Amino acid sequence: MVGWVLRVLVAAGLLGSAWVHLVVWLDWASETAVVGELFLVNVVAGVVIAAAVLLWRHWLPALAAVGFGAATLLAYVLSLTVGLFGVQEQFATQEELWALLAEAGCVVFGLALLFVTGRQNSTRGDVA
């Protein structure tokens, strides 16, 4: 039961991040070189990883969710501090807050899912 709840929370974080990146891409990022394309990659990756987390009961989708959240948070921190591909963010919009929460959820709940999945597999004697 805990594993299923964590899967839903991870998928919600991934889909939330994907949604925010789509909204921002439609708003301004589509006109920005490199960053616009990266926002679309985030949209697609978020949806694909969310589907994998829900449909494939394996540790790899959870790890992918953690990596997705961590990489996206790192990119955002870089855009806040030194700039990223010419974009300098200021943490001024609702979208930024929602993305921050969604991506932190990907990392926190993804790590918890990795832990739960690992414990379940070790009690069953599975390797995967």
Buried (B, 14 or more C-beta within 10 A) or exposed (E): EEBEEBBBBBBBBBBBBBBBBBBBBEEEBEEBEEBBBBBBEBBEBBBBBBBBBBEEBBBBBBBBBBBBBBBBBEBBEBBBEEEBBEBEBEEEBEBBEBBBBBBBBBBBBBBBBBEBBEEBBEEEEEEE
